[in-house]
Amino acid sequence: MIVHVPSSNVRIEPLTSPHQVREAFAVFGRAMIGLDFGDLDAATITEDGRYFGAFDGERIVGGADSYATSLTVPGGARLPHAAVTHIGVLPTHRRRGVLTALIARQLTEAAARGEAVATLRASEAVIYGRYGYGIASHSRSARIDRIRTGLRQLPDDPGAVRIADDVDVSSLAAIHERITTPGATTRSASWWVNAERRAHAEPLRYVIVHSTDGVDDGYAVYRPLDSATWWTSRNRTIQVTDFVALNSAAHRALWAHLFSLDLVDTITVASLSVDDPLPLLVTDQRSVQLGEVHDEIWLRLIDVEAALAARSYGQGRPVTIAVRDRRLPSNEGRYRITADGAERSSTAADVTVDVADLASVYLGGTRWRQLAAAGRLHEGSAHPGPDVIAALDLLFATDHAPFSGTMF
């Protein structure tokens, strides 16, 4: 199906050949300006039928891509999920409705495939809210002054850490596949292909794997920075590029191994959950410099009914919410939320919420009281009462902050 952009010669259609994929990816790179993809062949990391191009005549002037994965929601269920990426429009064709048409086509196709949710990582924070995306999780970096601190006395670990530098990525993928943290996304085969390509490009890369009773339950990938000056440097630094722990024992043991490395002055981590217990593992918490909190998951509820029904809820009293969604009108309606689940309802709404704001509270990364304090909830012409907000916060509460840890 071909979709034409109103008041424009631009049309939206799926990319059907490796040549078109490479052309669209070049447009993405041009739109992003500062990203260097090296010798990456985009045709090797895309999935058939999921990359849409905006065509001006025969020339591609924009694109929007996605991967078929799953998203873990509170309670452990996994929803069919579109991992949205490679969105960009040439500067010469912006503000003509091209991006809006691309995203509309992408959401329509995702809904037709039964994908209840979509997420992305936003290059600009002002773009995606108008398409129904809300910030659903946050992350932060960390820098550890290894010279100043050590680890506290840790409980005995029944497992073991092994060096696995030559491990096949399929072994790491099998561990990552079992993450149950809300917000975790499975990684597509294309994601791992790209990860393996990056690994081969790095001159030095080290992998450790933790196992309990012979079953792998965590791993960490790290590399030295400025290895050319390693022997003369006064601040030898390793960067942890991927860290996965399925339980607290694996988390502690992997960090214990990293802290045991000789010749290391500083350890950096690009992305941690905002509630990661790392600072509590060390003897000097000031030695762990936590970076600024940044938005991570931008979530779009494509099928609100399916998404609300899939997650678990706490022990709050029942509340009925009305959802507004001007992009996907099928989502509009009222939904009754109870400790036992959620379903469409004809009862009067206690509160009205926009679909983007609902996305922000869906995984537990934002609280309903924060939305209320910001004036983003409504009950007819009045603000909802505190008892309603308190009940919603109990219903949507989670044990862990949502976190993905996966860029795409």
C-alpha positions in Angstrom: 0.0 0.0 0.0 1.3 3.5 -0.9 0.3 6.5 1.2 0.6 10.0 -0.1 1.6 12.9 2.1 -1.2 15.6 1.9 -0.2 18.8 0.0 3.1 17.1 -1.1 4.5 14.9 -3.9 6.0 12.7 -1.2 4.6 9.1 -0.9 5.2 6.5 1.9 5.8 2.9 1.0 7.9 -0.1 2.2 11.5 -0.4 1.1 11.8 -3.5 -1.1 15.4 -3.8 -2.0 18.8 -3.7 -0.3 19.6 -0.6 -2.5 16.6 1.2 -1.1 17.5 0.3 2.5 21.0 1.6 2.0 19.7 4.8 0.5 17.2 5.3 3.4 20.0 4.6 5.9 22.2 7.2 4.3 19.3 9.7 4.7 19.1 8.7 8.4 22.8 9.3 8.8 22.6 12.7 7.0 19.6 13.7 9.2 21.4 12.7 12.4 24.6 14.7 11.3 27.0 13.4 14.1 26.6 9.7 13.9 29.4 7.7 12.2 28.3 4.2 11.1 31.6 3.2 9.5 31.3 0.4 7.0 28.0 -0.8 8.3 25.8 -2.3 5.6 22.2 -1.4 6.7 20.8 -4.2 4.5 22.3 -6.7 6.9 20.5 -5.3 10.0 17.0 -4.6 8.8 14.0 -6.8 8.7 11.9 -7.3 5.5 8.8 -5.1 5.3 9.5 -3.0 8.4 11.5 -0.1 6.9 9.3 2.6 5.3 10.6 5.2 3.0 9.4 8.6 2.1 9.8 9.1 -1.7 10.0 12.3 -3.6 9.8 11.0 -7.1 12.4 8.2 -7.0 14.5 9.8 -4.4 14.2 8.7 -0.7 14.0 11.8 1.5 13.0 10.1 4.9 12.6 6.8 6.6 11.3 5.0 9.7 12.3 1.5 10.6 11.6 -1.0 13.4 12.4 -4.5 14.7 10.0 -7.2 15.9 10.8 -7.9 19.5 8.9 -8.1 22.9 8.6 -5.7 25.8 8.5 -7.0 29.4 5.7 -5.3 31.5 5.1 -5.3 35.2 4.2 -8.9 36.3 6.6 -10.5 33.8 4.3 -10.7 30.7 5.8 -9.9 27.4 4.0 -7.9 24.8 4.6 -8.0 21.0 6.6 -4.9 20.5 8.0 -2.7 17.7 11.5 -1.4 18.4 11.4 1.8 16.4 14.7 3.2 15.0 16.3 4.8 12.0 13.8 7.7 11.8 15.0 10.7 9.9 14.0 13.2 7.2 16.3 15.3 5.1 16.5 19.0 6.1 15.2 19.9 2.7 11.9 18.1 3.3 11.2 18.9 6.9 8.0 20.6 8.2 6.0 19.2 5.3 4.2 16.5 7.2 6.7 13.8 6.0 7.6 12.6 9.6 4.0 12.6 10.6 3.1 10.4 7.6 6.0 8.0 8.3 5.0 7.5 11.9 1.3 7.2 11.1 2.1 4.5 8.6 4.4 2.7 11.0 1.8 2.7 13.8 -0.9 1.5 11.5 1.3 -1.4 10.3 2.3 -2.3 13.8 -1.3 -2.4 14.9 -2.1 -4.7 12.0 0.7 -7.0 13.0 -0.7 -7.2 16.6 2.1 -5.3 18.2 0.5 -3.7 21.3 3.4 -1.4 22.1 6.3 0.5 20.4 9.4 2.1 22.0 12.2 4.3 20.7 15.2 6.3 21.9 14.6 9.9 21.1 17.3 12.1 19.6 15.1 15.2 20.4 12.8 15.4 23.3 10.1 17.6 21.7 9.2 15.5 18.7 7.5 12.3 19.8 5.0 13.4 22.5 2.7 14.7 19.8 2.6 11.1 18.3 1.5 9.6 21.6 4.9 8.6 22.9 5.6 9.2 26.6 8.9 8.8 28.6 8.5 5.5 30.5 12.0 5.0 32.0 15.2 6.8 32.8 18.8 5.9 33.1 22.1 7.3 34.2 25.8 6.8 33.7 28.3 6.0 36.4 32.0 6.6 37.0 33.8 4.7 39.7 37.0 5.9 41.3 38.5 2.5 41.8 41.5 3.8 43.7 39.3 5.4 46.4 37.1 2.5 47.1 36.5 -1.2 47.3 33.6 -3.5 47.7 31.9 -4.1 51.1 31.9 -7.6 52.5 29.5 -9.5 50.3 27.4 -12.6 51.0 28.9 -15.8 49.9 28.1 -16.4 46.2 27.1 -20.0 45.3 27.9 -19.3 41.7 31.1 -18.7 39.7 32.4 -16.1 37.3 34.4 -17.3 34.3 36.3 -15.5 31.5 34.4 -16.0 28.2 36.1 -13.7 25.7 35.5 -16.0 22.8 31.9 -16.8 23.7 29.4 -16.8 20.9 26.9 -14.0 21.0 24.1 -16.5 21.0 25.2 -17.5 24.6 24.9 -13.9 25.7 21.6 -13.6 23.9 20.2 -16.6 25.8 21.0 -14.9 29.1 19.6 -11.5 28.0 16.4 -13.2 26.8 15.5 -14.1 30.4 15.5 -10.6 31.8 12.2 -9.9 33.7 12.7 -6.2 34.6 9.8 -4.1 33.4 10.9 -2.2 30.3 13.4 -4.9 29.1 13.2 -5.5 25.4 14.3 -8.7 23.7 17.1 -8.1 21.2 16.5 -9.0 17.6 18.8 -11.2 15.6 19.8 -8.0 13.7 20.7 -6.3 17.0 23.1 -9.2 17.8 24.6 -9.1 14.2 25.4 -5.4 14.7 26.8 -6.1 18.2 29.1 -8.8 16.8 30.2 -6.5 14.0 31.2 -3.8 16.7 33.0 -6.5 18.7 35.2 -7.5 15.8 36.0 -3.8 15.2 37.2 -3.3 18.8 40.9 -4.3 19.2 40.3 -5.2 22.9 37.1 -6.6 24.3 36.6 -8.8 27.4 33.6 -10.9 28.5 32.8 -12.5 31.9 29.9 -14.7 32.6 28.3 -15.7 35.9 26.6 -19.0 36.5 24.8 -20.6 39.4 24.6 -24.4 39.6 25.9 -24.6 36.0 23.2 -22.2 34.6 24.4 -18.9 33.2 22.6 -16.0 34.8 24.6 -12.9 34.1 27.4 -11.4 32.0 29.4 -8.2 31.5 31.3 -6.9 28.5 34.1 -4.3 29.0 37.0 -2.7 27.2 39.9 -0.5 28.0 39.9 3.1 26.9 43.0 4.7 25.4 44.8 1.4 25.3 47.6 3.1 23.2 48.7 5.0 26.3 47.8 2.3 28.9 51.3 1.9 30.3 51.9 5.6 30.8 48.4 6.7 31.7 47.7 8.0 35.2 44.1 7.1 34.9 43.6 3.7 33.3 39.9 3.3 32.5 37.7 0.4 31.5 34.3 1.0 30.1 31.5 -1.5 30.8 29.5 -1.7 27.6 26.9 -4.3 28.4 25.9 -5.6 31.9 23.2 -8.1 32.5 22.4 -9.8 35.8 19.3 -11.9 36.3 19.5 -11.9 40.1 21.3 -10.1 42.9 24.0 -12.7 43.4 25.1 -12.4 39.7 25.0 -8.6 40.0 27.3 -8.7 43.0 29.7 -11.3 41.6 30.1 -9.6 38.3 31.0 -6.3 40.0 33.3 -8.1 42.4 35.2 -9.4 39.4 35.4 -6.0 37.8 36.7 -4.5 41.1 39.3 -7.2 41.3 41.0 -6.3 38.1 44.6 -5.1 38.4 45.9 -1.9 36.6 42.5 -0.3 36.6 42.0 3.2 38.1 38.5 4.0 36.9 35.4 2.0 35.8 32.7 3.7 33.7 29.2 2.5 32.8 27.2 4.1 30.1 23.8 3.2 31.3 22.4 2.1 34.7 18.9 1.8 36.0 18.1 4.7 38.4 17.6 2.2 41.2 20.7 0.1 40.5 22.2 -0.9 43.9 25.8 -0.3 42.7 26.5 2.6 45.0 25.5 0.5 48.0 28.1 -2.2 47.1 31.2 0.0 47.8 32.9 1.2 50.9 32.9 4.8 49.8 29.7 5.9 48.0 31.3 9.2 47.0 33.6 7.3 44.8 30.6 6.4 42.5 29.9 9.5 40.5 26.4 9.1 39.1 25.7 11.0 35.9 22.6 13.1 35.1 19.3 11.2 34.8 18.3 11.0 31.1 15.1 9.7 29.4 15.5 6.2 28.1 12.4 4.4 27.0 9.9 6.4 25.0 6.8 4.2 25.0 3.7 4.2 22.6 0.7 2.2 23.6 -0.6 1.0 20.2 -3.4 -1.2 21.7 -4.3 0.3 25.1 -6.8 -2.5 25.9 -4.2 -5.2 25.4 -1.4 -3.3 27.1 -3.5 -2.6 30.2 -4.8 -6.2 30.4 -1.3 -7.6 30.1 0.4 -6.0 33.2 -0.2 -6.8 36.8 -1.6 -4.4 39.4 -1.2 -3.7 43.1 -3.8 -3.7 45.8 -5.5 -0.3 45.2 -9.2 0.2 45.0 -10.8 0.1 41.5 -10.4 3.2 39.3 -11.9 3.9 35.9 -9.7 5.9 33.5 -10.7 7.6 30.3 -8.1 7.6 27.6 -7.6 10.2 24.8 -5.8 9.2 21.7 -6.3 11.4 18.6 -3.8 9.4 16.5 -5.3 6.0 17.2 -9.0 6.6 17.9 -9.6 2.9 18.6 -7.8 3.4 21.9 -10.2 6.0 23.1 -12.6 4.9 25.8 -12.9 4.0 29.5 -11.0 1.3 31.2 -11.6 -0.1 34.7 -8.4 -0.9 36.6 -8.6 -3.3 39.6 -6.1 -5.4 41.5 -7.2 -8.3 39.3 -6.7 -6.7 35.9 -8.1 -4.1 33.5 -10.8 -4.1 30.9 -13.0 -1.7 28.9 -15.9 -0.3 30.9 -19.0 1.8 30.6 -18.8 3.2 34.1 -18.1 6.9 34.7 -14.4 7.8 34.5 -12.6 8.9 37.7 -9.9 10.6 35.7 -9.0 11.4 32.0 -5.5 10.9 30.7 -3.8 11.4 27.3 -2.3 8.2 25.8 1.2 9.7 26.1 0.8 10.3 29.8 -0.6 6.9 30.3 2.5 5.5 28.6 4.7 7.4 31.1 3.1 5.7 34.1 2.4 2.3 32.5 5.8 0.7 33.4 6.0 2.4 36.8 8.7 5.0 35.9 6.4 7.9 36.6 3.8 8.2 39.3 0.2 9.3 38.9 0.7 11.9 41.6 3.4 13.5 39.5 1.0 13.8 36.5 -1.6 15.3 38.8 0.8 17.8 40.3 1.8 18.8 36.8 -1.9 19.4 35.8 -1.9 16.7 33.2 -4.9 14.8 34.6 -8.6 15.8 34.4 -11.9 14.7 35.8 -14.4 16.5 33.6 -13.6 20.2 34.2 -12.1 19.5 37.6 -8.9 17.9 38.8 -9.2 14.4 40.2 -9.3 14.0 44.0 -6.3 12.8 46.0 -8.0 9.5 46.8 -8.2 8.6 43.1 -4.6 9.5 42.6 -3.5 7.5 45.6 -5.5 4.5 44.4 -3.9 4.7 41.0 -0.4 4.9 42.4 -1.1 1.7 44.4 -2.4 -0.1 41.4 0.5 0.9 39.1 3.3 0.5 41.7 6.3 -1.7 40.8 9.1 -3.2 42.8 11.8 -2.0 40.4 12.3 1.0 38.3 11.7 0.2 34.6 14.9 -0.1 32.5 15.8 -1.5 29.1 19.6 -1.1 28.8 19.3 -1.7 25.0 19.9 0.9 22.3 18.4 0.3 18.8 
